[in-house]
Amino acid sequence: MSRRLPHKGLKLQKRNANEYNGFSDNDNESDMKVLGLFAGVTRPIGPKHAPSGIDKRPVKRAEVNHLGIVGDVQVDKRYHGGPERALHQYSLHGYETIIKRHPLMHRTVVMGSIGENLASTDMHDKNVNIGDIYRVGEITVQVTSPRIPCWKIEEKLNQKGLVELIKNQQITGWYYRVLENGVITLGDSITLVERPNATLSVASFVQQHFDQNTSADSLRQMSNAIGLDSEWQQKLLRRIDNQ
């Protein structure tokens, strides 16, 4: 059962360009911790000054309900936000991959710059599965889908080709639905509670989604994954019908 908590707001931290460039944390599944928390307000990005909520800023503590971090903003509700995409997590491995391809971006590609809400030690697209249930501080969350990147990442970071790189390397990050409300704080432990889909990692899901040769049987298995976002389920079923 979800807990109702009084709104205590967000404690903002000043962003330091070098503060989040340390991507060499020890990977230890038994000691997964919240390394970064991020929330944003509407800000213009790109030459057309399009409104967006991608520009997240670090916070020390956040209240979370079924729609995500209280005070966080998602502008384009077609693709961001809502109960099935309440929180977005991106991996340190994803940032490492981007920096290896674009070394000059090491000062701009820092935790929070992709627009995620959460970063942690030892979680990445290959060891997090669709449907996984995690305990994070006081809250309980379930992985619902990958976060397919959009043009706003390239506009914000001023680097063409990032969308294709993220898709091709299967470093999209993932969305959560919130099963239990509460508060999360920097340093909170993260515990895997349940893994209903033993072999369907986020990376595997993304690879099969973008592979035009993925069989109908594989697509059907993906659509039947426990915990999968219903919109993704319908998208996969439509693809099967069109094969």
C-alpha beads as a LAMMPS data file, in Angstrom:
LAMMPS data file: protein, C-alpha beads

243 atoms
242 bonds

1 atom types
1 bond types

-500.0 500.0 xlo xhi
-500.0 500.0 ylo yhi
-500.0 500.0 zlo zhi

Masses

1 110.0

Atoms # bond

1 1 1 0.000 0.000 0.000
2 1 1 1.277 3.460 -0.905
3 1 1 2.043 5.835 1.909
4 1 1 0.926 9.454 1.873
5 1 1 3.717 11.721 3.015
6 1 1 3.662 15.468 3.665
7 1 1 5.257 17.497 0.903
8 1 1 8.624 18.770 2.121
9 1 1 9.879 20.064 -1.203
10 1 1 13.198 19.533 -2.914
11 1 1 16.567 20.459 -1.465
12 1 1 18.535 21.720 -4.457
13 1 1 22.273 21.310 -4.815
14 1 1 24.493 23.499 -6.930
15 1 1 25.719 21.640 -10.016
16 1 1 29.466 21.400 -10.386
17 1 1 30.744 20.414 -13.826
18 1 1 33.358 18.116 -12.333
19 1 1 31.277 16.764 -9.473
20 1 1 29.724 13.889 -11.396
21 1 1 32.488 12.878 -13.763
22 1 1 33.708 10.007 -11.590
23 1 1 32.385 6.928 -13.370
24 1 1 34.745 4.404 -11.766
25 1 1 32.607 3.400 -8.790
26 1 1 33.054 -0.164 -7.598
27 1 1 30.367 -2.441 -9.030
28 1 1 28.955 -4.507 -6.180
29 1 1 25.415 -5.800 -6.588
30 1 1 25.036 -6.332 -2.854
31 1 1 25.884 -2.672 -2.214
32 1 1 23.803 -0.789 -4.787
33 1 1 23.326 2.816 -3.682
34 1 1 21.578 5.953 -4.893
35 1 1 24.388 8.036 -6.347
36 1 1 22.351 10.862 -7.858
37 1 1 18.839 12.326 -7.661
38 1 1 17.601 14.879 -10.194
39 1 1 14.503 16.986 -10.787
40 1 1 13.752 19.775 -13.222
41 1 1 11.495 22.633 -14.178
42 1 1 10.532 23.814 -17.652
43 1 1 13.441 25.456 -19.483
44 1 1 13.970 26.304 -23.177
45 1 1 16.494 24.253 -25.148
46 1 1 17.964 24.422 -28.630
47 1 1 17.901 27.204 -31.231
48 1 1 14.095 27.239 -31.264
49 1 1 13.983 27.533 -27.467
50 1 1 11.579 24.615 -27.225
51 1 1 10.211 24.137 -23.697
52 1 1 11.504 20.980 -22.039
53 1 1 11.923 19.333 -18.664
54 1 1 15.161 17.564 -19.642
55 1 1 17.394 20.018 -17.763
56 1 1 17.382 18.265 -14.381
57 1 1 19.282 19.579 -11.359
58 1 1 20.712 17.591 -8.435
59 1 1 18.664 17.219 -5.270
60 1 1 19.665 15.620 -1.967
61 1 1 16.264 14.263 -1.094
62 1 1 12.993 13.745 -2.955
63 1 1 9.434 12.806 -2.165
64 1 1 8.102 10.301 -4.693
65 1 1 4.510 9.433 -5.548
66 1 1 2.863 7.489 -8.376
67 1 1 3.750 10.276 -10.836
68 1 1 7.416 10.496 -9.844
69 1 1 9.421 13.065 -7.922
70 1 1 7.193 15.757 -6.453
71 1 1 8.211 19.031 -8.094
72 1 1 9.756 17.427 -11.188
73 1 1 8.365 18.518 -14.558
74 1 1 7.738 16.645 -17.807
75 1 1 6.638 18.866 -20.682
76 1 1 5.844 16.404 -23.484
77 1 1 3.452 14.017 -21.753
78 1 1 3.147 11.875 -24.880
79 1 1 6.582 10.390 -24.240
80 1 1 7.509 11.363 -20.690
81 1 1 5.862 11.128 -17.308
82 1 1 2.691 9.444 -16.165
83 1 1 2.343 6.412 -13.877
84 1 1 4.127 4.041 -16.306
85 1 1 7.094 6.409 -16.753
86 1 1 7.184 7.981 -13.323
87 1 1 10.966 7.806 -12.849
88 1 1 13.841 7.518 -15.289
89 1 1 17.192 5.958 -14.388
90 1 1 20.340 6.174 -16.487
91 1 1 23.517 4.189 -15.948
92 1 1 27.094 5.259 -15.367
93 1 1 28.063 2.744 -18.052
94 1 1 25.929 4.701 -20.511
95 1 1 27.831 7.885 -19.727
96 1 1 31.144 6.056 -20.039
97 1 1 30.145 4.817 -23.492
98 1 1 29.194 8.302 -24.688
99 1 1 32.439 9.831 -23.393
100 1 1 34.547 7.117 -25.049
101 1 1 32.937 8.038 -28.365
102 1 1 33.022 11.799 -27.704
103 1 1 35.951 12.509 -25.314
104 1 1 35.524 16.287 -25.521
105 1 1 32.107 15.928 -23.885
106 1 1 33.561 14.791 -20.559
107 1 1 32.601 18.079 -18.883
108 1 1 29.052 18.231 -20.228
109 1 1 28.063 14.565 -20.151
110 1 1 27.646 14.282 -16.395
111 1 1 25.077 12.544 -14.223
112 1 1 21.699 14.141 -14.753
113 1 1 22.511 15.554 -18.192
114 1 1 20.466 12.926 -20.060
115 1 1 17.376 14.024 -18.143
116 1 1 17.206 11.128 -15.713
117 1 1 15.876 11.253 -12.167
118 1 1 18.058 8.571 -10.645
119 1 1 21.607 7.256 -10.873
120 1 1 23.189 4.456 -8.894
121 1 1 26.174 2.213 -8.535
122 1 1 26.174 -1.151 -10.336
123 1 1 22.980 -0.898 -12.362
124 1 1 23.044 -0.778 -16.152
125 1 1 20.986 -1.801 -19.166
126 1 1 22.429 -5.316 -19.292
127 1 1 21.827 -6.269 -15.654
128 1 1 18.444 -4.593 -15.155
129 1 1 15.465 -6.502 -16.559
130 1 1 12.002 -5.469 -17.662
131 1 1 9.660 -6.127 -14.725
132 1 1 12.364 -5.988 -12.043
133 1 1 11.070 -4.737 -8.704
134 1 1 13.468 -2.728 -6.532
135 1 1 13.340 -1.229 -3.082
136 1 1 14.970 2.222 -3.189
137 1 1 15.062 3.948 0.181
138 1 1 11.420 4.092 1.272
139 1 1 9.926 3.510 -2.169
140 1 1 9.276 0.397 -4.248
141 1 1 9.502 0.615 -8.038
142 1 1 9.136 -1.664 -11.059
143 1 1 10.947 -1.409 -14.400
144 1 1 8.342 -0.841 -17.130
145 1 1 10.256 -0.068 -20.338
146 1 1 13.388 1.416 -21.883
147 1 1 13.563 5.169 -22.355
148 1 1 13.904 5.641 -26.116
149 1 1 16.007 8.804 -26.661
150 1 1 14.684 11.810 -28.546
151 1 1 16.156 14.848 -30.298
152 1 1 16.133 16.922 -27.116
153 1 1 19.205 15.072 -25.814
154 1 1 21.190 16.214 -28.846
155 1 1 19.860 19.759 -28.551
156 1 1 20.674 20.015 -24.854
157 1 1 24.184 18.588 -25.201
158 1 1 24.842 20.152 -28.621
159 1 1 26.047 16.898 -30.151
160 1 1 24.551 15.295 -33.246
161 1 1 24.435 11.510 -33.417
162 1 1 23.785 10.881 -29.720
163 1 1 20.330 9.416 -30.315
164 1 1 21.672 6.785 -32.716
165 1 1 24.639 6.053 -30.445
166 1 1 22.362 5.496 -27.453
167 1 1 20.035 3.232 -29.427
168 1 1 22.789 1.260 -31.170
169 1 1 24.747 0.673 -27.951
170 1 1 21.563 -0.195 -26.010
171 1 1 22.283 2.395 -23.322
172 1 1 18.829 3.966 -23.175
173 1 1 18.212 3.723 -19.452
174 1 1 14.806 2.664 -18.189
175 1 1 11.532 3.843 -16.712
176 1 1 9.892 2.825 -13.441
177 1 1 6.354 2.767 -12.158
178 1 1 6.065 3.502 -8.440
179 1 1 4.483 0.694 -6.420
180 1 1 4.985 2.321 -3.026
181 1 1 5.354 6.031 -2.341
182 1 1 7.916 7.520 -0.002
183 1 1 11.158 9.457 0.224
184 1 1 14.511 8.697 -1.372
185 1 1 17.780 10.256 -0.274
186 1 1 21.309 10.255 -1.644
187 1 1 23.114 7.169 -0.378
188 1 1 19.966 5.074 0.093
189 1 1 20.376 1.362 -0.513
190 1 1 18.803 -0.290 -3.569
191 1 1 17.652 -3.896 -3.274
192 1 1 16.335 -6.216 -5.976
193 1 1 13.076 -7.605 -4.588
194 1 1 11.764 -9.654 -7.512
195 1 1 12.801 -10.579 -11.069
196 1 1 9.795 -12.001 -12.955
197 1 1 11.500 -11.970 -16.382
198 1 1 14.792 -13.778 -15.908
199 1 1 16.310 -13.168 -19.353
200 1 1 14.784 -9.939 -20.693
201 1 1 17.287 -7.206 -19.888
202 1 1 16.622 -3.625 -20.911
203 1 1 19.490 -3.865 -23.419
204 1 1 18.086 -7.069 -24.914
205 1 1 14.642 -5.489 -25.217
206 1 1 16.072 -2.462 -27.040
207 1 1 18.187 -4.608 -29.359
208 1 1 15.214 -6.757 -30.362
209 1 1 12.951 -3.733 -30.736
210 1 1 15.216 -2.040 -33.273
211 1 1 16.134 -5.270 -35.103
212 1 1 13.769 -5.551 -38.064
213 1 1 14.481 -9.297 -38.222
214 1 1 13.169 -10.055 -34.732
215 1 1 10.705 -12.922 -35.081
216 1 1 7.022 -12.749 -34.228
217 1 1 7.581 -15.337 -31.495
218 1 1 10.255 -13.172 -29.870
219 1 1 8.083 -10.080 -30.136
220 1 1 5.196 -11.964 -28.549
221 1 1 7.419 -13.092 -25.679
222 1 1 8.495 -9.483 -25.176
223 1 1 4.884 -8.293 -25.189
224 1 1 4.014 -10.867 -22.529
225 1 1 6.759 -9.701 -20.163
226 1 1 5.420 -9.200 -16.658
227 1 1 5.440 -5.530 -15.711
228 1 1 5.865 -4.187 -19.252
229 1 1 4.238 -0.816 -19.962
230 1 1 0.863 -1.440 -21.661
231 1 1 1.686 1.023 -24.462
232 1 1 4.761 -1.007 -25.314
233 1 1 2.717 -4.184 -25.231
234 1 1 0.263 -2.769 -27.768
235 1 1 3.112 -1.457 -29.936
236 1 1 4.690 -4.916 -30.097
237 1 1 1.374 -6.605 -30.875
238 1 1 0.732 -4.161 -33.733
239 1 1 4.159 -4.955 -35.129
240 1 1 3.344 -8.676 -35.043
241 1 1 0.077 -8.041 -36.894
242 1 1 1.943 -6.120 -39.597
243 1 1 4.568 -8.788 -40.231

Bonds

1 1 1 2
2 1 2 3
3 1 3 4
4 1 4 5
5 1 5 6
6 1 6 7
7 1 7 8
8 1 8 9
9 1 9 10
10 1 10 11
11 1 11 12
12 1 12 13
13 1 13 14
14 1 14 15
15 1 15 16
16 1 16 17
17 1 17 18
18 1 18 19
19 1 19 20
20 1 20 21
21 1 21 22
22 1 22 23
23 1 23 24
24 1 24 25
25 1 25 26
26 1 26 27
27 1 27 28
28 1 28 29
29 1 29 30
30 1 30 31
31 1 31 32
32 1 32 33
33 1 33 34
34 1 34 35
35 1 35 36
36 1 36 37
37 1 37 38
38 1 38 39
39 1 39 40
40 1 40 41
41 1 41 42
42 1 42 43
43 1 43 44
44 1 44 45
45 1 45 46
46 1 46 47
47 1 47 48
48 1 48 49
49 1 49 50
50 1 50 51
51 1 51 52
52 1 52 53
53 1 53 54
54 1 54 55
55 1 55 56
56 1 56 57
57 1 57 58
58 1 58 59
59 1 59 60
60 1 60 61
61 1 61 62
62 1 62 63
63 1 63 64
64 1 64 65
65 1 65 66
66 1 66 67
67 1 67 68
68 1 68 69
69 1 69 70
70 1 70 71
71 1 71 72
72 1 72 73
73 1 73 74
74 1 74 75
75 1 75 76
76 1 76 77
77 1 77 78
78 1 78 79
79 1 79 80
80 1 80 81
81 1 81 82
82 1 82 83
83 1 83 84
84 1 84 85
85 1 85 86
86 1 86 87
87 1 87 88
88 1 88 89
89 1 89 90
90 1 90 91
91 1 91 92
92 1 92 93
93 1 93 94
94 1 94 95
95 1 95 96
96 1 96 97
97 1 97 98
98 1 98 99
99 1 99 100
100 1 100 101
101 1 101 102
102 1 102 103
103 1 103 104
104 1 104 105
105 1 105 106
106 1 106 107
107 1 107 108
108 1 108 109
109 1 109 110
110 1 110 111
111 1 111 112
112 1 112 113
113 1 113 114
114 1 114 115
115 1 115 116
116 1 116 117
117 1 117 118
118 1 118 119
119 1 119 120
120 1 120 121
121 1 121 122
122 1 122 123
123 1 123 124
124 1 124 125
125 1 125 126
126 1 126 127
127 1 127 128
128 1 128 129
129 1 129 130
130 1 130 131
131 1 131 132
132 1 132 133
133 1 133 134
134 1 134 135
135 1 135 136
136 1 136 137
137 1 137 138
138 1 138 139
139 1 139 140
140 1 140 141
141 1 141 142
142 1 142 143
143 1 143 144
144 1 144 145
145 1 145 146
146 1 146 147
147 1 147 148
148 1 148 149
149 1 149 150
150 1 150 151
151 1 151 152
152 1 152 153
153 1 153 154
154 1 154 155
155 1 155 156
156 1 156 157
157 1 157 158
158 1 158 159
159 1 159 160
160 1 160 161
161 1 161 162
162 1 162 163
163 1 163 164
164 1 164 165
165 1 165 166
166 1 166 167
167 1 167 168
168 1 168 169
169 1 169 170
170 1 170 171
171 1 171 172
172 1 172 173
173 1 173 174
174 1 174 175
175 1 175 176
176 1 176 177
177 1 177 178
178 1 178 179
179 1 179 180
180 1 180 181
181 1 181 182
182 1 182 183
183 1 183 184
184 1 184 185
185 1 185 186
186 1 186 187
187 1 187 188
188 1 188 189
189 1 189 190
190 1 190 191
191 1 191 192
192 1 192 193
193 1 193 194
194 1 194 195
195 1 195 196
196 1 196 197
197 1 197 198
198 1 198 199
199 1 199 200
200 1 200 201
201 1 201 202
202 1 202 203
203 1 203 204
204 1 204 205
205 1 205 206
206 1 206 207
207 1 207 208
208 1 208 209
209 1 209 210
210 1 210 211
211 1 211 212
212 1 212 213
213 1 213 214
214 1 214 215
215 1 215 216
216 1 216 217
217 1 217 218
218 1 218 219
219 1 219 220
220 1 220 221
221 1 221 222
222 1 222 223
223 1 223 224
224 1 224 225
225 1 225 226
226 1 226 227
227 1 227 228
228 1 228 229
229 1 229 230
230 1 230 231
231 1 231 232
232 1 232 233
233 1 233 234
234 1 234 235
235 1 235 236
236 1 236 237
237 1 237 238
238 1 238 239
239 1 239 240
240 1 240 241
241 1 241 242
242 1 242 243
